[in-house]
Amino acid sequence: MSQTLSRGLQVLEVLAAEGRPLTAQQIATALGLSRPVVYRLLRTLAQHHLLSTEVANGVYDLGLGLLTLSRNVQKDLRGAAFPVIRSLAQQLDTTAVLGLRDGDEVVYVLAVEAEFARMAVRSREGMRRPLEDSTSGLALRLTFAPTPDDDEELRRARAAGYAARDVVMGYQATAISAPVPSQAGPSDVCVTALFPNVIDDIHVKAPLVVDAARRIAALVRI
């Protein structure tokens, strides 16, 4: 593995995770690297337009060059799913996201907020959640082959065909997630509705999430 390339990618990951501009010192501290090393990485990334710099303030942020790189990533899936995800967000008056499995994490590749929602969970595209510790991950894991080690929550989700939890990223809120059916085996894609508070009608809203997942499966061969 190229250590320099790995460190450059880690700089981008830190900025994406923070969601705000950072100074070179803040990036160096987050990565456990010296400032001279970080400065070299920042200059290289900026030359390729992967970073934007505000010299006056001494901060760095993600650059527009990333849009060029990401434009065609999962283009077919995102394009086909967008109207379904948007419709689900409007139906439930909340935020709906499309998650894609990446190793032991789920990455949100599409996020849509209801247009006139009074309150909504802010979820940005590119956000990652652990497969083992998220509602989206639970929805994907319910499509795995059953094992004797499966816990009760996973068994209930598998029986219901969807996952639901009343804690979202450490807050009292509700997430409902359903896997997008795959013809090839376990699902790598899921649809999740995020509610800013704890709801008591999961049994009413969950079928809408499941239906959205099935509609996406009918549009894209996964």
C-alpha positions in Angstrom: 0.0 0.0 0.0 1.2 3.5 -0.8 1.6 5.3 2.5 1.5 8.8 0.9 -1.6 8.0 -1.1 -3.3 6.5 2.0 -2.5 9.6 4.0 -3.9 11.9 1.3 -7.1 10.0 1.2 -7.3 10.2 5.0 -7.1 14.0 4.8 -10.2 13.9 2.5 -12.0 11.5 4.9 -11.3 13.7 7.9 -12.7 16.8 6.1 -15.7 14.8 4.9 -16.4 13.5 8.4 -16.1 16.9 10.0 -18.3 18.6 7.4 -16.5 21.9 7.9 -13.2 23.6 7.0 -10.2 22.7 9.1 -6.8 24.2 9.7 -3.6 22.2 8.9 -3.0 21.8 12.6 -6.5 20.3 13.2 -6.0 17.9 10.3 -2.5 17.0 11.6 -3.9 16.3 15.1 -6.8 14.2 13.8 -4.4 12.0 11.8 -1.5 12.0 14.2 0.9 13.4 11.7 3.4 16.3 11.8 2.4 19.6 10.2 5.2 19.5 7.5 3.8 16.2 6.3 0.3 17.5 6.3 1.2 20.7 4.5 2.8 18.6 1.7 -0.4 16.5 1.4 -2.6 19.6 1.4 -0.6 21.3 -1.4 -0.7 18.2 -3.6 -4.5 17.8 -3.1 -5.1 21.5 -3.7 -3.1 21.3 -7.0 -5.5 18.6 -8.2 -8.5 20.7 -7.1 -9.5 18.1 -4.5 -9.2 20.8 -1.8 -10.2 24.4 -1.6 -8.1 26.8 0.4 -8.8 30.0 2.2 -5.4 31.4 2.7 -6.6 34.4 4.7 -8.2 32.2 7.3 -5.7 29.3 7.0 -8.4 26.6 6.5 -8.9 23.8 4.1 -12.1 22.2 2.8 -13.2 19.7 0.1 -12.7 21.0 -3.4 -14.9 21.0 -6.5 -12.6 18.5 -8.2 -14.2 15.8 -6.1 -17.5 16.4 -8.1 -15.7 15.4 -11.3 -14.5 12.2 -9.7 -17.8 11.3 -8.1 -20.1 12.2 -11.0 -20.4 8.7 -12.4 -20.1 6.8 -9.2 -23.2 4.6 -8.9 -24.8 6.9 -11.5 -27.3 4.3 -12.7 -28.4 3.3 -9.1 -28.6 6.9 -7.9 -30.5 8.1 -11.0 -33.0 5.3 -10.9 -33.5 5.5 -7.1 -33.9 9.3 -6.9 -37.6 9.6 -7.7 -38.4 6.7 -5.4 -36.4 8.2 -2.5 -37.9 11.6 -3.1 -41.4 10.2 -3.2 -40.8 8.3 0.1 -39.4 11.5 1.8 -42.5 13.4 0.7 -44.9 10.6 1.8 -43.4 10.4 5.2 -42.6 14.1 5.5 -39.1 13.4 6.6 -35.6 12.4 5.3 -35.1 9.4 3.2 -31.7 8.0 2.2 -30.2 5.3 0.0 -27.4 3.3 1.6 -24.8 1.2 -0.1 -22.6 -1.4 1.6 -18.9 -0.8 1.5 -17.0 -3.4 3.5 -18.2 -3.3 7.1 -19.9 0.1 6.6 -23.0 1.5 5.0 -22.4 4.7 2.9 -25.3 7.1 2.2 -25.1 7.7 -1.6 -28.3 9.6 -1.8 -30.2 11.7 0.8 -33.5 13.6 0.2 -35.4 15.8 2.7 -39.1 16.3 2.4 -39.7 19.8 0.8 -41.9 21.2 3.5 -40.9 19.1 6.5 -41.2 21.1 9.7 -38.3 19.1 11.2 -35.9 16.8 9.5 -32.8 14.7 10.2 -29.8 16.3 8.4 -28.0 13.5 6.5 -25.4 14.3 4.0 -24.3 12.0 1.1 -21.1 10.3 1.8 -21.8 9.8 5.5 -20.8 6.3 6.7 -22.4 4.2 9.4 -21.1 0.9 10.9 -22.7 -2.2 9.5 -22.9 -3.7 13.0 -24.2 -0.6 14.7 -26.8 1.1 12.6 -30.4 0.5 11.4 -29.2 0.5 7.8 -26.6 -2.1 8.6 -29.2 -4.2 10.4 -31.5 -4.1 7.4 -28.6 -5.4 5.2 -27.6 -8.1 7.7 -31.2 -9.5 7.8 -30.6 -10.7 4.3 -27.5 -12.7 5.4 -27.9 -16.5 5.9 -29.1 -17.1 9.5 -26.5 -18.4 12.0 -26.8 -19.6 15.6 -25.0 -16.4 16.7 -27.8 -14.1 15.4 -29.2 -12.0 18.3 -32.9 -11.5 19.0 -33.0 -8.1 17.3 -31.7 -9.5 14.0 -34.1 -12.4 14.2 -37.1 -10.0 14.6 -35.9 -7.8 11.7 -35.5 -10.9 9.5 -39.1 -12.0 10.4 -40.5 -8.5 9.8 -38.5 -7.8 6.6 -37.3 -4.5 7.8 -35.2 -3.0 10.7 -36.4 -0.2 13.1 -34.7 1.5 16.0 -35.5 4.4 18.3 -31.9 5.6 18.5 -30.3 7.4 15.6 -26.6 8.3 15.9 -27.0 8.5 19.6 -30.2 10.5 19.7 -33.7 9.6 20.6 -35.2 9.4 17.1 -36.5 6.7 14.8 -35.0 5.0 11.8 -36.8 2.5 9.6 -34.7 0.6 7.0 -35.4 -2.0 4.4 -33.0 -3.9 2.1 -33.3 -3.6 -1.6 -33.9 -7.2 -2.8 -31.0 -8.7 -4.7 -31.2 -11.6 -7.2 -27.5 -12.4 -6.4 -27.9 -13.1 -2.7 -27.5 -10.8 0.3 -28.4 -7.2 -0.3 -25.8 -4.5 -0.5 -28.4 -1.6 -0.9 -31.0 -0.3 1.6 -33.6 2.4 1.9 -33.9 4.2 5.2 -36.4 6.8 6.6 -35.0 9.0 9.4 -37.4 10.7 11.8 -36.3 13.5 14.1 -38.3 12.1 17.0 -39.5 8.7 18.3 -42.6 7.7 16.5 -45.2 5.2 17.6 -46.6 4.1 14.3 -43.6 2.2 12.8 -46.0 -0.6 11.7 -47.8 1.9 9.5 -44.7 3.6 8.0 -42.5 0.6 7.6 -44.5 -0.9 4.6 -43.9 2.3 2.7 -40.1 1.9 3.2 -40.3 -1.7 2.2 -42.3 -0.8 -0.9 -39.7 1.8 -1.9 -36.9 -0.7 -1.6 -38.9 -3.2 -3.8 -39.6 -0.5 -6.4 -35.9 0.3 -6.6 -35.1 -3.4 -7.1 -37.5 -3.4 -10.0 -35.8 -0.5 -11.6 -32.2 -1.5 -11.2 -30.8 -5.0 -11.6 -28.7 -5.5 -8.4 
